[in-house]
């Protein structure tokens, strides 16, 4: 089981994630990605899905047209872990952020 990030380790991990913030009301991180059109948004989701599958860690996400809203939390740990940070970093790279 993965360990939740807390204290200084959590603060440092979140500081390096451009555009990500802590979710309100739960132990998770969130980000809204906005693309030029639906095709770019869907392409991002497809590439992110391949990374998520390799990590065996799957995002909660919601897509409407060119916007993809992502929530990351490691459910079996009850909050944000290094696995969420890795997936968030990969998503930022895929989106060119």
ROSE-4610 file (N, C-alpha, C; in Angstrom, 1 decimal, always signed):
// ROSE-4610
residu = [X/X/X/X/X/X/X/X/X/X/X/X/X/X/X/X/X/X/X/X/X/X/X/X/X/X/X/X/X/X/X/X/X/X/X/X/X/X/X/X/X/X/X/X/X/X/X/X/X/X/X/X/X/X/X/X/X/X/X/X/X/X/X/X/X/X/X/X/X/X/X/X/X/X/X/X/X/X/X/X/X/X/X/X/X/X/X/X/X/X/X/X/X/X/X/X/X/X/X/X/X/X/X/X/X/X/X/X/X/X/X/X/X/X/X/X/X/X/X/X/X/X/X/X/X/X/X/X/X/X/X/X/X/X/X/X/X/X/X/X/X/X/X/X/X/X/X/X/X/X/X/X/X/X/X/X/X/X/X/X/X/X/X/X/X/X/X/X/X/X/X/X/X/X/X/X/X/X/X/X/X/X/X/X/X/X/X/X/X/X/X/X/X/X/X/X/X/X/X/X/X/X/X/X/X/X/X/X/X/X/X/X/X/X/X/X/X/X/X/X/X/X/X/X/X/X/X/X/X/X/X/X/X/X/X/X/X/X/X/X/X/X/X/X/X/X/X/X/X/X/X/X/X/X/X/X/X/X/X/X/X/X/X/X/X/X/X/X/X/X/X/X/X/X/X/X/X/X/X/X/X/X/X/X/X/X/X/X/X/X/X]
num = [1/1/1/2/2/2/3/3/3/4/4/4/5/5/5/6/6/6/7/7/7/8/8/8/9/9/9/10/10/10/11/11/11/12/12/12/13/13/13/14/14/14/15/15/15/16/16/16/17/17/17/18/18/18/19/19/19/20/20/20/21/21/21/22/22/22/23/23/23/24/24/24/25/25/25/26/26/26/27/27/27/28/28/28/29/29/29/30/30/30/31/31/31/32/32/32/33/33/33/34/34/34/35/35/35/36/36/36/37/37/37/38/38/38/39/39/39/40/40/40/41/41/41/42/42/42/43/43/43/44/44/44/45/45/45/46/46/46/47/47/47/48/48/48/49/49/49/50/50/50/51/51/51/52/52/52/53/53/53/54/54/54/55/55/55/56/56/56/57/57/57/58/58/58/59/59/59/60/60/60/61/61/61/62/62/62/63/63/63/64/64/64/65/65/65/66/66/66/67/67/67/68/68/68/69/69/69/70/70/70/71/71/71/72/72/72/73/73/73/74/74/74/75/75/75/76/76/76/77/77/77/78/78/78/79/79/79/80/80/80/81/81/81/82/82/82/83/83/83/84/84/84/85/85/85/86/86/86/87/87/87/88/88/88/89/89/89/90/90/90/91/91/91/92/92/92/93/93/93/94/94/94/95/95/95/96/96/96/97/97/97]
x = [+0.8/+0.0/+0.9/+0.5/+1.2/+0.9/+1.9/+1.7/+1.3/+0.3/-0.1/+1.1/+1.1/+2.1/+1.5/+2.4/+2.0/+3.1/+2.8/+3.8/+4.7/+6.0/+6.9/+7.0/+6.9/+7.0/+5.8/+4.7/+3.5/+3.6/+4.1/+4.2/+5.2/+6.3/+7.4/+6.8/+6.1/+5.6/+4.6/+3.7/+2.7/+3.3/+4.4/+5.0/+5.5/+5.9/+6.5/+5.5/+4.2/+3.1/+2.4/+2.8/+2.3/+0.8/+0.0/-1.5/-2.3/-1.7/-2.4/-2.7/-3.8/-4.1/-4.8/-4.9/-5.6/-7.1/-7.7/-9.2/-9.8/-11.0/-11.8/-12.6/-12.5/-13.3/-12.9/-11.7/-11.2/-9.7/-9.0/-7.6/-7.3/-7.2/-6.9/-6.3/-5.8/-5.3/-6.1/-6.3/-7.1/-6.5/-6.8/-6.4/-7.4/-7.6/-8.4/-7.5/-7.5/-6.8/-7.7/-7.3/-8.1/-7.3/-7.9/-7.2/-7.9/-7.3/-7.9/-9.2/-9.4/-10.6/-10.8/-11.9/-12.2/-11.2/-10.7/-9.7/-8.4/-7.9/-6.8/-7.0/-8.2/-8.6/-8.6/-9.3/-9.4/-8.1/-7.2/-5.9/-5.1/-5.2/-4.5/-5.0/-6.4/-6.9/-6.4/-6.3/-5.8/-4.4/-3.6/-2.1/-2.0/-2.8/-2.8/-3.3/-4.2/-4.8/-3.7/-2.8/-1.7/-0.7/-0.4/+0.5/-0.2/-1.4/-2.2/-2.2/-2.4/-2.4/-1.1/+0.0/+1.4/+1.6/+1.1/+1.3/+0.3/-0.7/-1.8/-2.4/-2.7/-3.3/-4.1/-5.4/-6.4/-7.0/-7.1/-7.6/-9.1/-9.7/-11.1/-11.0/-11.8/-11.8/-13.1/-13.3/-14.5/-14.2/-14.8/-14.5/-15.7/-15.7/-16.7/-16.0/-16.2/-15.6/-14.1/-13.6/-12.1/-11.5/-12.3/-11.9/-11.9/-10.8/-10.6/-10.3/-11.2/-11.0/-10.5/-9.4/-8.8/-8.7/-9.0/-8.9/-8.0/-7.0/-6.1/-6.0/-6.2/-6.1/-5.9/-5.1/-4.8/-5.8/-6.9/-8.0/-7.6/-6.7/-6.4/-5.5/-4.9/-4.1/-5.0/-6.1/-7.0/-6.5/-5.7/-5.3/-4.2/-3.5/-2.5/-1.2/-0.7/+0.6/+1.6/+2.7/+3.7/+3.2/+2.4/+1.8/+0.9/+0.2/-0.6/+0.3/+1.4/+2.4/+3.0/+3.4/+3.9/+2.9/+1.7/+0.7/+0.4/+0.4/+0.2/+1.3/+2.6/+3.7/+3.6/+3.2/+3.1/+2.0/+0.9/-0.2/+0.3/+1.0/+1.5/+2.4/+3.3/+4.2/+3.3/+2.4/+1.5/+0.8/+0.4/-0.4/+0.5/+1.8/+2.8/+2.8/+2.4/+2.4/+3.7]
y = [-1.2/+0.0/+1.2/+2.2/+3.5/+4.3/+5.2/+6.1/+7.5/+8.1/+9.4/+10.4/+11.4/+12.5/+13.4/+13.8/+14.8/+15.7/+16.8/+17.7/+18.3/+18.4/+19.0/+18.2/+16.9/+16.1/+16.5/+16.6/+17.0/+18.4/+19.3/+20.7/+20.8/+20.1/+20.1/+19.5/+18.4/+17.7/+18.5/+19.2/+20.0/+21.3/+21.8/+23.0/+22.8/+21.6/+21.4/+21.0/+21.0/+20.6/+21.9/+22.4/+23.6/+23.4/+24.3/+24.4/+23.4/+22.6/+21.6/+22.3/+22.0/+22.5/+21.4/+21.7/+20.7/+20.8/+19.7/+19.7/+20.1/+20.8/+21.2/+20.0/+19.8/+18.8/+17.3/+17.1/+15.7/+15.8/+14.7/+14.6/+14.1/+15.1/+14.9/+16.2/+16.1/+17.2/+17.3/+18.5/+18.7/+19.7/+19.6/+20.5/+20.5/+21.7/+21.8/+22.1/+21.2/+21.4/+21.9/+23.0/+23.5/+23.5/+22.8/+22.7/+23.5/+23.5/+24.2/+23.7/+22.4/+21.8/+20.4/+19.7/+18.4/+17.4/+17.5/+16.5/+16.5/+17.7/+17.8/+17.3/+17.6/+17.2/+15.6/+15.1/+13.6/+12.9/+13.5/+13.0/+13.0/+14.1/+14.2/+13.0/+12.8/+11.8/+10.4/+10.2/+8.9/+8.7/+9.7/+9.5/+9.4/+10.1/+10.0/+8.7/+8.1/+6.8/+5.7/+5.8/+4.9/+5.0/+6.2/+6.4/+5.8/+6.1/+5.7/+4.1/+3.5/+2.1/+1.5/+2.1/+1.6/+1.8/+2.9/+3.1/+2.3/+1.7/+1.0/+2.0/+3.2/+4.3/+5.1/+5.1/+5.7/+7.0/+8.0/+9.3/+9.3/+10.2/+10.6/+11.8/+11.8/+12.9/+13.1/+14.3/+14.8/+15.6/+15.3/+16.0/+16.6/+17.9/+18.5/+19.3/+19.0/+19.6/+19.8/+20.9/+21.1/+21.2/+20.9/+20.9/+19.6/+19.3/+18.0/+18.4/+18.0/+18.3/+17.0/+17.0/+15.8/+15.9/+14.8/+14.7/+13.4/+13.6/+12.5/+12.2/+11.0/+10.6/+9.1/+8.6/+7.1/+6.6/+5.9/+5.5/+4.5/+3.6/+2.6/+3.2/+4.4/+5.1/+6.2/+6.5/+7.5/+8.9/+9.2/+10.5/+10.6/+11.7/+11.9/+11.2/+10.5/+9.8/+10.2/+9.7/+9.9/+9.4/+8.4/+7.9/+9.0/+9.8/+10.9/+12.0/+12.2/+13.2/+12.8/+11.5/+11.0/+11.1/+10.8/+10.9/+12.4/+13.2/+14.7/+15.2/+14.8/+15.3/+14.8/+13.6/+13.0/+13.8/+14.1/+14.8/+16.2/+16.9/+18.2/+18.1/+17.1/+16.9/+16.7/+15.8/+15.5/+16.7/+17.6/+18.8/+20.0/+19.7/+20.8/+21.9/+21.5/+22.5/+22.5]
z = [+0.0/+0.0/+0.0/-0.7/-0.8/+0.4/+0.7/+1.8/+1.4/+2.1/+1.8/+2.0/+1.1/+1.3/+2.4/+3.3/+4.3/+4.6/+5.3/+5.8/+4.6/+4.9/+4.0/+2.6/+2.7/+1.5/+0.5/+1.1/+0.3/-0.3/+0.6/+0.1/-1.0/-0.9/-2.0/-3.3/-3.1/-4.3/-5.0/-4.3/-5.0/-5.6/-5.0/-5.5/-6.9/-7.2/-8.6/-9.6/-9.3/-10.2/-10.7/-11.8/-12.4/-12.7/-12.1/-12.3/-11.5/-10.7/-9.9/-8.5/-7.9/-6.6/-5.8/-4.5/-3.6/-3.8/-3.9/-4.0/-2.7/-2.9/-1.7/-1.2/+0.1/+0.7/+0.6/+0.1/+0.0/-0.2/+0.1/+0.0/-1.5/-2.3/-3.8/-4.4/-5.6/-6.3/-7.6/-8.1/-9.3/-10.2/-11.5/-12.5/-13.7/-14.3/-15.5/-16.6/-17.6/-18.9/-19.9/-20.7/-21.7/-23.0/-24.1/-25.3/-26.4/-27.6/-28.7/-29.2/-29.1/-29.6/-29.0/-29.3/-28.8/-29.2/-30.4/-30.9/-30.0/-29.7/-28.9/-27.5/-26.9/-25.6/-25.6/-26.6/-26.6/-26.8/-27.7/-27.8/-26.5/-25.8/-24.5/-23.6/-23.5/-22.7/-23.1/-24.4/-24.9/-24.5/-24.7/-24.3/-22.7/-22.0/-20.5/-20.1/-20.8/-20.4/-20.5/-21.5/-21.7/-20.6/-20.1/-19.0/-17.7/-17.5/-16.3/-16.3/-17.4/-17.5/-17.1/-17.6/-17.2/-15.7/-15.1/-13.7/-12.9/-13.5/-12.8/-11.8/-12.3/-11.5/-12.4/-12.1/-13.1/-12.5/-13.4/-12.9/-12.9/-12.1/-12.2/-13.2/-14.2/-15.1/-15.8/-16.3/-16.9/-18.1/-19.2/-20.5/-21.1/-21.4/-22.2/-23.2/-24.5/-25.7/-25.5/-25.2/-25.2/-23.8/-22.8/-21.4/-20.8/-20.1/-19.3/-17.9/-17.0/-15.5/-14.9/-14.2/-13.7/-12.1/-11.5/-10.0/-9.8/-9.0/-8.7/-7.2/-6.8/-5.4/-5.4/-4.5/-4.4/-3.4/-3.9/-3.1/-2.0/-2.3/-1.2/-0.1/-0.4/+0.6/+1.3/+0.7/+1.3/+1.0/+0.0/-0.3/-1.3/-1.4/-2.4/-2.0/-3.0/-2.8/-4.0/-3.9/-5.0/-6.3/-6.3/-7.6/-8.3/-7.5/-8.0/-8.6/-7.9/-8.4/-9.7/-9.8/-11.1/-12.2/-12.0/-13.1/-13.4/-12.4/-12.7/-13.5/-13.2/-13.9/-15.4/-15.6/-16.9/-17.7/-17.1/-17.7/-18.1/-17.3/-17.6/-18.8/-18.9/-20.1/-21.3/-21.2/-22.4/-22.9/-22.0/-22.3/-22.7/-22.6/-22.9/-21.9/-20.6/-19.5/-18.8]
